[in-house]
Every structure is written in C-alpha cells, then in structure tokens.
Amino acid sequence: MSKVCQICGKRPVSGRRIVRRGLAKKKGGIGLHTTGVNRRRFLPNLQRVRVRDERGGVRRMRVCTACIRSGRVSKA
C-alpha cells in the first residue's frame, strides 16, 4: 500500500538526521562538531477515512491529516 495522500499527493520525502557533539561557541564552547549523518524518511500522517465522492457514494481513501483538517474531504 503506497504512502501517498489520495487528495493532495503528499508523499514521503528523504532527509538526514545529524548528530552533533560539543558546546556551541555562543555558550562558551569551541563549537559543535558533526559526528554522524544518517539518512531518514519523513512520512506523511495518513489516515484511512470513509469519504463521500462526487456521485454520492462512499469509499475508503488514504488521506493526510492536513486534508482532513482543511475540509478538502467530506467524511461519510
């Protein structure tokens, strides 16, 4: 099952998790040093919702919470 919102098309995006060590210069240290960089994915918050479609029928869709909150989906 794909992790894509069926209304707005929001999908997973890739990013990094950066691990830093040390004390910042503005706090009296010698600066932060990067000790590790890991790849990660930011996943959309998808929910399975019963939605009323254009013809008045009801069907299940995978919709992100932003679409539910903004009212782009009329729940059945």
mmCIF file as gemmi writes it, N, C-alpha and C atoms, coordinates in Angstrom:
data_model
loop_
_atom_site.group_PDB
_atom_site.id
_atom_site.type_symbol
_atom_site.label_atom_id
_atom_site.label_alt_id
_atom_site.label_comp_id
_atom_site.label_asym_id
_atom_site.label_entity_id
_atom_site.label_seq_id
_atom_site.pdbx_PDB_ins_code
_atom_site.Cartn_x
_atom_site.Cartn_y
_atom_site.Cartn_z
_atom_site.occupancy
_atom_site.B_iso_or_equiv
_atom_site.pdbx_formal_charge
_atom_site.auth_seq_id
_atom_site.auth_asym_id
_atom_site.pdbx_PDB_model_num
ATOM 1 N N . MET Axp A 1 ? 0.84 -1.176 0 1 0 ? 1 A 1
ATOM 2 C CA . MET Axp A 1 ? 0 0 0 1 0 ? 1 A 1
ATOM 3 C C . MET Axp A 1 ? 0.891 1.247 0 1 0 ? 1 A 1
ATOM 4 N N . SER Axp A 2 ? 0.661 2.153 -0.922 1 0 ? 2 A 1
ATOM 5 C CA . SER Axp A 2 ? 1.542 3.302 -1.055 1 0 ? 2 A 1
ATOM 6 C C . SER Axp A 2 ? 1.274 4.333 0.03 1 0 ? 2 A 1
ATOM 7 N N . LYS Axp A 3 ? 2.302 5.079 0.39 1 0 ? 3 A 1
ATOM 8 C CA . LYS Axp A 3 ? 2.197 6.099 1.422 1 0 ? 3 A 1
ATOM 9 C C . LYS Axp A 3 ? 2.011 7.466 0.773 1 0 ? 3 A 1
ATOM 10 N N . VAL Axp A 4 ? 0.938 7.596 -0.029 1 0 ? 4 A 1
ATOM 11 C CA . VAL Axp A 4 ? 0.655 8.832 -0.752 1 0 ? 4 A 1
ATOM 12 C C . VAL Axp A 4 ? -0.776 9.249 -0.452 1 0 ? 4 A 1
ATOM 13 N N . CYS Axp A 5 ? -0.968 10.54 -0.151 1 0 ? 5 A 1
ATOM 14 C CA . CYS Axp A 5 ? -2.313 11.067 0.075 1 0 ? 5 A 1
ATOM 15 C C . CYS Axp A 5 ? -3.053 11.082 -1.255 1 0 ? 5 A 1
ATOM 16 N N . GLN Axp A 6 ? -4.271 10.558 -1.259 1 0 ? 6 A 1
ATOM 17 C CA . GLN Axp A 6 ? -5.033 10.467 -2.499 1 0 ? 6 A 1
ATOM 18 C C . GLN Axp A 6 ? -5.708 11.782 -2.866 1 0 ? 6 A 1
ATOM 19 N N . ILE Axp A 7 ? -5.631 12.795 -2.014 1 0 ? 7 A 1
ATOM 20 C CA . ILE Axp A 7 ? -6.212 14.106 -2.307 1 0 ? 7 A 1
ATOM 21 C C . ILE Axp A 7 ? -5.127 15.072 -2.804 1 0 ? 7 A 1
ATOM 22 N N . CYS Axp A 8 ? -4.101 15.293 -2 1 0 ? 8 A 1
ATOM 23 C CA . CYS Axp A 8 ? -3.099 16.306 -2.338 1 0 ? 8 A 1
ATOM 24 C C . CYS Axp A 8 ? -1.815 15.729 -2.913 1 0 ? 8 A 1
ATOM 25 N N . GLY Axp A 9 ? -1.626 14.414 -2.82 1 0 ? 9 A 1
ATOM 26 C CA . GLY Axp A 9 ? -0.425 13.798 -3.377 1 0 ? 9 A 1
ATOM 27 C C . GLY Axp A 9 ? 0.792 13.889 -2.483 1 0 ? 9 A 1
ATOM 28 N N . LYS Axp A 10 ? 0.6 14.238 -1.224 1 0 ? 10 A 1
ATOM 29 C CA . LYS Axp A 10 ? 1.725 14.309 -0.284 1 0 ? 10 A 1
ATOM 30 C C . LYS Axp A 10 ? 2.333 12.92 -0.148 1 0 ? 10 A 1
ATOM 31 N N . ARG Axp A 11 ? 3.666 12.841 -0.212 1 0 ? 11 A 1
ATOM 32 C CA . ARG Axp A 11 ? 4.358 11.559 -0.203 1 0 ? 11 A 1
ATOM 33 C C . ARG Axp A 11 ? 5.588 11.632 0.694 1 0 ? 11 A 1
ATOM 34 N N . PRO Axp A 12 ? 6.241 10.5 0.98 1 0 ? 12 A 1
ATOM 35 C CA . PRO Axp A 12 ? 7.439 10.539 1.81 1 0 ? 12 A 1
ATOM 36 C C . PRO Axp A 12 ? 8.551 11.342 1.141 1 0 ? 12 A 1
ATOM 37 N N . VAL Axp A 13 ? 9.272 12.101 1.963 1 0 ? 13 A 1
ATOM 38 C CA . VAL Axp A 13 ? 10.443 12.833 1.47 1 0 ? 13 A 1
ATOM 39 C C . VAL Axp A 13 ? 11.648 12.372 2.276 1 0 ? 13 A 1
ATOM 40 N N . SER Axp A 14 ? 12.815 12.444 1.674 1 0 ? 14 A 1
ATOM 41 C CA . SER Axp A 14 ? 14.02 11.98 2.347 1 0 ? 14 A 1
ATOM 42 C C . SER Axp A 14 ? 14.74 13.15 2.993 1 0 ? 14 A 1
ATOM 43 N N . GLY Axp A 15 ? 15.478 12.834 4.021 1 0 ? 15 A 1
ATOM 44 C CA . GLY Axp A 15 ? 16.238 13.85 4.74 1 0 ? 15 A 1
ATOM 45 C C . GLY Axp A 15 ? 17.373 13.188 5.493 1 0 ? 15 A 1
ATOM 46 N N . ARG Axp A 16 ? 17.918 13.924 6.442 1 0 ? 16 A 1
ATOM 47 C CA . ARG Axp A 16 ? 19.038 13.41 7.221 1 0 ? 16 A 1
ATOM 48 C C . ARG Axp A 16 ? 18.822 13.691 8.7 1 0 ? 16 A 1
ATOM 49 N N . ARG Axp A 17 ? 19.367 12.818 9.526 1 0 ? 17 A 1
ATOM 50 C CA . ARG Axp A 17 ? 19.418 13.032 10.969 1 0 ? 17 A 1
ATOM 51 C C . ARG Axp A 17 ? 20.87 13.296 11.302 1 0 ? 17 A 1
ATOM 52 N N . ILE Axp A 18 ? 21.158 14.497 11.793 1 0 ? 18 A 1
ATOM 53 C CA . ILE Axp A 18 ? 22.53 14.91 12.039 1 0 ? 18 A 1
ATOM 54 C C . ILE Axp A 18 ? 22.8 14.867 13.54 1 0 ? 18 A 1
ATOM 55 N N . VAL Axp A 19 ? 23.88 14.18 13.935 1 0 ? 19 A 1
ATOM 56 C CA . VAL Axp A 19 ? 24.286 14.076 15.334 1 0 ? 19 A 1
ATOM 57 C C . VAL Axp A 19 ? 25.461 15.014 15.543 1 0 ? 19 A 1
ATOM 58 N N . ARG Axp A 20 ? 25.312 15.902 16.517 1 0 ? 20 A 1
ATOM 59 C CA . ARG Axp A 20 ? 26.384 16.862 16.798 1 0 ? 20 A 1
ATOM 60 C C . ARG Axp A 20 ? 26.869 16.692 18.226 1 0 ? 20 A 1
ATOM 61 N N . ARG Axp A 21 ? 28.134 17.032 18.469 1 0 ? 21 A 1
ATOM 62 C CA . ARG Axp A 21 ? 28.755 16.876 19.772 1 0 ? 21 A 1
ATOM 63 C C . ARG Axp A 21 ? 29.508 18.15 20.105 1 0 ? 21 A 1
ATOM 64 N N . GLY Axp A 22 ? 29.503 18.516 21.359 1 0 ? 22 A 1
ATOM 65 C CA . GLY Axp A 22 ? 30.244 19.686 21.798 1 0 ? 22 A 1
ATOM 66 C C . GLY Axp A 22 ? 29.322 20.788 22.295 1 0 ? 22 A 1
ATOM 67 N N . LEU Axp A 23 ? 29.923 21.891 22.7 1 0 ? 23 A 1
ATOM 68 C CA . LEU Axp A 23 ? 29.206 23.039 23.227 1 0 ? 23 A 1
ATOM 69 C C . LEU Axp A 23 ? 29.308 24.183 22.229 1 0 ? 23 A 1
ATOM 70 N N . ALA Axp A 24 ? 28.197 24.831 21.952 1 0 ? 24 A 1
ATOM 71 C CA . ALA Axp A 24 ? 28.17 25.911 20.972 1 0 ? 24 A 1
ATOM 72 C C . ALA Axp A 24 ? 29.097 27.044 21.393 1 0 ? 24 A 1
ATOM 73 N N . LYS Axp A 25 ? 29.638 27.764 20.418 1 0 ? 25 A 1
ATOM 74 C CA . LYS Axp A 25 ? 30.554 28.873 20.698 1 0 ? 25 A 1
ATOM 75 C C . LYS Axp A 25 ? 29.887 29.964 21.517 1 0 ? 25 A 1
ATOM 76 N N . LYS Axp A 26 ? 28.625 30.257 21.212 1 0 ? 26 A 1
ATOM 77 C CA . LYS Axp A 26 ? 27.94 31.322 21.952 1 0 ? 26 A 1
ATOM 78 C C . LYS Axp A 26 ? 27.669 30.933 23.395 1 0 ? 26 A 1
ATOM 79 N N . LYS Axp A 27 ? 27.816 29.633 23.721 1 0 ? 27 A 1
ATOM 80 C CA . LYS Axp A 27 ? 27.651 29.19 25.103 1 0 ? 27 A 1
ATOM 81 C C . LYS Axp A 27 ? 28.996 28.954 25.786 1 0 ? 27 A 1
ATOM 82 N N . GLY Axp A 28 ? 30.071 29.356 25.125 1 0 ? 28 A 1
ATOM 83 C CA . GLY Axp A 28 ? 31.387 29.263 25.749 1 0 ? 28 A 1
ATOM 84 C C . GLY Axp A 28 ? 32.212 28.067 25.33 1 0 ? 28 A 1
ATOM 85 N N . GLY Axp A 29 ? 31.753 27.306 24.364 1 0 ? 29 A 1
ATOM 86 C CA . GLY Axp A 29 ? 32.496 26.129 23.93 1 0 ? 29 A 1
ATOM 87 C C . GLY Axp A 29 ? 33.35 26.422 22.706 1 0 ? 29 A 1
ATOM 88 N N . ILE Axp A 30 ? 33.859 25.366 22.091 1 0 ? 30 A 1
ATOM 89 C CA . ILE Axp A 30 ? 34.696 25.54 20.902 1 0 ? 30 A 1
ATOM 90 C C . ILE Axp A 30 ? 33.927 25.232 19.627 1 0 ? 30 A 1
ATOM 91 N N . GLY Axp A 31 ? 32.613 25.035 19.757 1 0 ? 31 A 1
ATOM 92 C CA . GLY Axp A 31 ? 31.776 24.822 18.573 1 0 ? 31 A 1
ATOM 93 C C . GLY Axp A 31 ? 31.28 23.394 18.484 1 0 ? 31 A 1
ATOM 94 N N . LEU Axp A 32 ? 30.204 23.226 17.751 1 0 ? 32 A 1
ATOM 95 C CA . LEU Axp A 32 ? 29.617 21.904 17.561 1 0 ? 32 A 1
ATOM 96 C C . LEU Axp A 32 ? 30.343 21.17 16.44 1 0 ? 32 A 1
ATOM 97 N N . HIS Axp A 33 ? 30.526 19.89 16.622 1 0 ? 33 A 1
ATOM 98 C CA . HIS Axp A 33 ? 31.177 19.057 15.611 1 0 ? 33 A 1
ATOM 99 C C . HIS Axp A 33 ? 30.216 17.944 15.205 1 0 ? 33 A 1
ATOM 100 N N . THR Axp A 34 ? 30.064 17.726 13.911 1 0 ? 34 A 1
ATOM 101 C CA . THR Axp A 34 ? 29.192 16.681 13.402 1 0 ? 34 A 1
ATOM 102 C C . THR Axp A 34 ? 29.898 15.344 13.55 1 0 ? 34 A 1
ATOM 103 N N . THR Axp A 35 ? 29.211 14.388 14.226 1 0 ? 35 A 1
ATOM 104 C CA . THR Axp A 35 ? 29.81 13.069 14.423 1 0 ? 35 A 1
ATOM 105 C C . THR Axp A 35 ? 29.106 11.983 13.629 1 0 ? 35 A 1
ATOM 106 N N . GLY Axp A 36 ? 27.933 12.286 13.079 1 0 ? 36 A 1
ATOM 107 C CA . GLY Axp A 36 ? 27.242 11.263 12.304 1 0 ? 36 A 1
ATOM 108 C C . GLY Axp A 36 ? 26.095 11.854 11.519 1 0 ? 36 A 1
ATOM 109 N N . VAL Axp A 37 ? 25.865 11.3 10.338 1 0 ? 37 A 1
ATOM 110 C CA . VAL Axp A 37 ? 24.754 11.705 9.493 1 0 ? 37 A 1
ATOM 111 C C . VAL Axp A 37 ? 24.064 10.438 9.006 1 0 ? 37 A 1
ATOM 112 N N . ASN Axp A 38 ? 22.783 10.294 9.356 1 0 ? 38 A 1
ATOM 113 C CA . ASN Axp A 38 ? 22.015 9.128 8.94 1 0 ? 38 A 1
ATOM 114 C C . ASN Axp A 38 ? 20.896 9.556 8.018 1 0 ? 38 A 1
ATOM 115 N N . ARG Axp A 39 ? 20.632 8.749 7.01 1 0 ? 39 A 1
ATOM 116 C CA . ARG Axp A 39 ? 19.514 9.006 6.115 1 0 ? 39 A 1
ATOM 117 C C . ARG Axp A 39 ? 18.225 8.628 6.824 1 0 ? 39 A 1
ATOM 118 N N . ARG Axp A 40 ? 17.14 9.378 6.565 1 0 ? 40 A 1
ATOM 119 C CA . ARG Axp A 40 ? 15.851 9.042 7.132 1 0 ? 40 A 1
ATOM 120 C C . ARG Axp A 40 ? 14.76 9.503 6.189 1 0 ? 40 A 1
ATOM 121 N N . ARG Axp A 41 ? 13.53 9.07 6.482 1 0 ? 41 A 1
ATOM 122 C CA . ARG Axp A 41 ? 12.375 9.446 5.661 1 0 ? 41 A 1
ATOM 123 C C . ARG Axp A 41 ? 11.35 10.147 6.536 1 0 ? 41 A 1
ATOM 124 N N . PHE Axp A 42 ? 10.795 11.234 6.031 1 0 ? 42 A 1
ATOM 125 C CA . PHE Axp A 42 ? 9.692 11.918 6.677 1 0 ? 42 A 1
ATOM 126 C C . PHE Axp A 42 ? 8.42 11.418 6.015 1 0 ? 42 A 1
ATOM 127 N N . LEU Axp A 43 ? 7.576 10.723 6.79 1 0 ? 43 A 1
ATOM 128 C CA . LEU Axp A 43 ? 6.37 10.117 6.243 1 0 ? 43 A 1
ATOM 129 C C . LEU Axp A 43 ? 5.162 11.017 6.514 1 0 ? 43 A 1
ATOM 130 N N . PRO Axp A 44 ? 4.223 11.108 5.563 1 0 ? 44 A 1
ATOM 131 C CA . PRO Axp A 44 ? 3.001 11.871 5.826 1 0 ? 44 A 1
ATOM 132 C C . PRO Axp A 44 ? 2.106 11.124 6.809 1 0 ? 44 A 1
ATOM 133 N N . ASN Axp A 45 ? 1.312 11.868 7.549 1 0 ? 45 A 1
ATOM 134 C CA . ASN Axp A 45 ? 0.405 11.283 8.536 1 0 ? 45 A 1
ATOM 135 C C . ASN Axp A 45 ? -0.892 10.902 7.819 1 0 ? 45 A 1
ATOM 136 N N . LEU Axp A 46 ? -0.935 9.676 7.286 1 0 ? 46 A 1
ATOM 137 C CA . LEU Axp A 46 ? -2.082 9.218 6.508 1 0 ? 46 A 1
ATOM 138 C C . LEU Axp A 46 ? -3.064 8.457 7.388 1 0 ? 46 A 1
ATOM 139 N N . GLN Axp A 47 ? -4.344 8.691 7.118 1 0 ? 47 A 1
ATOM 140 C CA . GLN Axp A 47 ? -5.417 8.002 7.819 1 0 ? 47 A 1
ATOM 141 C C . GLN Axp A 47 ? -6.352 7.391 6.781 1 0 ? 47 A 1
ATOM 142 N N . ARG Axp A 48 ? -6.903 6.211 7.099 1 0 ? 48 A 1
ATOM 143 C CA . ARG Axp A 48 ? -7.918 5.619 6.221 1 0 ? 48 A 1
ATOM 144 C C . ARG Axp A 48 ? -9.262 6.18 6.631 1 0 ? 48 A 1
ATOM 145 N N . VAL Axp A 49 ? -9.934 6.871 5.699 1 0 ? 49 A 1
ATOM 146 C CA . VAL Axp A 49 ? -11.164 7.587 6.005 1 0 ? 49 A 1
ATOM 147 C C . VAL Axp A 49 ? -12.237 7.168 5.013 1 0 ? 49 A 1
ATOM 148 N N . ARG Axp A 50 ? -13.482 7.053 5.516 1 0 ? 50 A 1
ATOM 149 C CA . ARG Axp A 50 ? -14.622 6.837 4.623 1 0 ? 50 A 1
ATOM 150 C C . ARG Axp A 50 ? -15.043 8.19 4.096 1 0 ? 50 A 1
ATOM 151 N N . VAL Axp A 51 ? -14.984 8.35 2.751 1 0 ? 51 A 1
ATOM 152 C CA . VAL Axp A 51 ? -15.2 9.652 2.114 1 0 ? 51 A 1
ATOM 153 C C . VAL Axp A 51 ? -16.39 9.545 1.171 1 0 ? 51 A 1
ATOM 154 N N . ARG Axp A 52 ? -17.206 10.586 1.15 1 0 ? 52 A 1
ATOM 155 C CA . ARG Axp A 52 ? -18.316 10.668 0.203 1 0 ? 52 A 1
ATOM 156 C C . ARG Axp A 52 ? -17.781 11.256 -1.101 1 0 ? 52 A 1
ATOM 157 N N . ASP Axp A 53 ? -17.948 10.536 -2.225 1 0 ? 53 A 1
ATOM 158 C CA . ASP Axp A 53 ? -17.425 11.001 -3.504 1 0 ? 53 A 1
ATOM 159 C C . ASP Axp A 53 ? -18.438 11.877 -4.236 1 0 ? 53 A 1
ATOM 160 N N . GLU Axp A 54 ? -18.105 12.249 -5.495 1 0 ? 54 A 1
ATOM 161 C CA . GLU Axp A 54 ? -18.923 13.205 -6.247 1 0 ? 54 A 1
ATOM 162 C C . GLU Axp A 54 ? -20.328 12.671 -6.534 1 0 ? 54 A 1
ATOM 163 N N . ARG Axp A 55 ? -20.445 11.363 -6.768 1 0 ? 55 A 1
ATOM 164 C CA . ARG Axp A 55 ? -21.733 10.772 -7.125 1 0 ? 55 A 1
ATOM 165 C C . ARG Axp A 55 ? -22.58 10.395 -5.92 1 0 ? 55 A 1
ATOM 166 N N . GLY Axp A 56 ? -22.127 10.744 -4.731 1 0 ? 56 A 1
ATOM 167 C CA . GLY Axp A 56 ? -22.896 10.433 -3.533 1 0 ? 56 A 1
ATOM 168 C C . GLY Axp A 56 ? -22.551 9.105 -2.904 1 0 ? 56 A 1
ATOM 169 N N . GLY Axp A 57 ? -21.646 8.357 -3.511 1 0 ? 57 A 1
ATOM 170 C CA . GLY Axp A 57 ? -21.238 7.073 -2.948 1 0 ? 57 A 1
ATOM 171 C C . GLY Axp A 57 ? -20.218 7.249 -1.844 1 0 ? 57 A 1
ATOM 172 N N . VAL Axp A 58 ? -19.934 6.152 -1.159 1 0 ? 58 A 1
ATOM 173 C CA . VAL Axp A 58 ? -18.963 6.172 -0.071 1 0 ? 58 A 1
ATOM 174 C C . VAL Axp A 58 ? -17.843 5.207 -0.402 1 0 ? 58 A 1
ATOM 175 N N . ARG Axp A 59 ? -16.604 5.656 -0.216 1 0 ? 59 A 1
ATOM 176 C CA . ARG Axp A 59 ? -15.466 4.763 -0.419 1 0 ? 59 A 1
ATOM 177 C C . ARG Axp A 59 ? -14.349 5.144 0.535 1 0 ? 59 A 1
ATOM 178 N N . ARG Axp A 60 ? -13.446 4.204 0.76 1 0 ? 60 A 1
ATOM 179 C CA . ARG Axp A 60 ? -12.321 4.433 1.664 1 0 ? 60 A 1
ATOM 180 C C . ARG Axp A 60 ? -11.159 5.036 0.891 1 0 ? 60 A 1
ATOM 181 N N . MET Axp A 61 ? -10.501 6.007 1.519 1 0 ? 61 A 1
ATOM 182 C CA . MET Axp A 61 ? -9.337 6.637 0.907 1 0 ? 61 A 1
ATOM 183 C C . MET Axp A 61 ? -8.261 6.809 1.969 1 0 ? 61 A 1
ATOM 184 N N . ARG Axp A 62 ? -7.01 6.876 1.512 1 0 ? 62 A 1
ATOM 185 C CA . ARG Axp A 62 ? -5.896 7.201 2.402 1 0 ? 62 A 1
ATOM 186 C C . ARG Axp A 62 ? -5.619 8.695 2.241 1 0 ? 62 A 1
ATOM 187 N N . VAL Axp A 63 ? -5.906 9.455 3.299 1 0 ? 63 A 1
ATOM 188 C CA . VAL Axp A 63 ? -5.86 10.915 3.234 1 0 ? 63 A 1
ATOM 189 C C . VAL Axp A 63 ? -4.978 11.429 4.366 1 0 ? 63 A 1
ATOM 190 N N . CYS Axp A 64 ? -4.187 12.458 4.089 1 0 ? 64 A 1
ATOM 191 C CA . CYS Axp A 64 ? -3.342 13.039 5.127 1 0 ? 64 A 1
ATOM 192 C C . CYS Axp A 64 ? -4.2 13.893 6.06 1 0 ? 64 A 1
ATOM 193 N N . THR Axp A 65 ? -3.726 14.075 7.272 1 0 ? 65 A 1
ATOM 194 C CA . THR Axp A 65 ? -4.49 14.814 8.27 1 0 ? 65 A 1
ATOM 195 C C . THR Axp A 65 ? -4.637 16.279 7.897 1 0 ? 65 A 1
ATOM 196 N N . ALA Axp A 66 ? -3.717 16.831 7.124 1 0 ? 66 A 1
ATOM 197 C CA . ALA Axp A 66 ? -3.845 18.228 6.693 1 0 ? 66 A 1
ATOM 198 C C . ALA Axp A 66 ? -5.074 18.395 5.805 1 0 ? 66 A 1
ATOM 199 N N . CYS Axp A 67 ? -5.347 17.435 4.929 1 0 ? 67 A 1
ATOM 200 C CA . CYS Axp A 67 ? -6.535 17.497 4.071 1 0 ? 67 A 1
ATOM 201 C C . CYS Axp A 67 ? -7.808 17.321 4.888 1 0 ? 67 A 1
ATOM 202 N N . ILE Axp A 68 ? -7.775 16.468 5.909 1 0 ? 68 A 1
ATOM 203 C CA . ILE Axp A 68 ? -8.954 16.263 6.745 1 0 ? 68 A 1
ATOM 204 C C . ILE Axp A 68 ? -9.262 17.533 7.512 1 0 ? 68 A 1
ATOM 205 N N . ARG Axp A 69 ? -8.236 18.161 8.11 1 0 ? 69 A 1
ATOM 206 C CA . ARG Axp A 69 ? -8.446 19.366 8.902 1 0 ? 69 A 1
ATOM 207 C C . ARG Axp A 69 ? -8.883 20.548 8.055 1 0 ? 69 A 1
ATOM 208 N N . SER Axp A 70 ? -8.362 20.657 6.83 1 0 ? 70 A 1
ATOM 209 C CA . SER Axp A 70 ? -8.668 21.812 5.991 1 0 ? 70 A 1
ATOM 210 C C . SER Axp A 70 ? -10.048 21.704 5.321 1 0 ? 70 A 1
ATOM 211 N N . GLY Axp A 71 ? -10.685 20.543 5.421 1 0 ? 71 A 1
ATOM 212 C CA . GLY Axp A 71 ? -12.021 20.387 4.865 1 0 ? 71 A 1
ATOM 213 C C . GLY Axp A 71 ? -12.034 20.007 3.385 1 0 ? 71 A 1
ATOM 214 N N . ARG Axp A 72 ? -10.915 19.55 2.855 1 0 ? 72 A 1
ATOM 215 C CA . ARG Axp A 72 ? -10.88 19.114 1.457 1 0 ? 72 A 1
ATOM 216 C C . ARG Axp A 72 ? -11.583 17.78 1.258 1 0 ? 72 A 1
ATOM 217 N N . VAL Axp A 73 ? -11.905 17.114 2.369 1 0 ? 73 A 1
ATOM 218 C CA . VAL Axp A 73 ? -12.564 15.812 2.329 1 0 ? 73 A 1
ATOM 219 C C . VAL Axp A 73 ? -13.87 15.931 3.085 1 0 ? 73 A 1
ATOM 220 N N . SER Axp A 74 ? -14.957 15.429 2.495 1 0 ? 74 A 1
ATOM 221 C CA . SER Axp A 74 ? -16.225 15.368 3.225 1 0 ? 74 A 1
ATOM 222 C C . SER Axp A 74 ? -16.39 13.94 3.729 1 0 ? 74 A 1
ATOM 223 N N . LYS Axp A 75 ? -16.286 13.773 5.031 1 0 ? 75 A 1
ATOM 224 C CA . LYS Axp A 75 ? -16.368 12.45 5.63 1 0 ? 75 A 1
ATOM 225 C C . LYS Axp A 75 ? -17.798 11.931 5.561 1 0 ? 75 A 1
ATOM 226 N N . ALA Axp A 76 ? -17.909 10.611 5.36 1 0 ? 76 A 1
ATOM 227 C CA . ALA Axp A 76 ? -19.233 9.989 5.256 1 0 ? 76 A 1
ATOM 228 C C . ALA Axp A 76 ? -19.815 9.761 6.635 1 0 ? 76 A 1
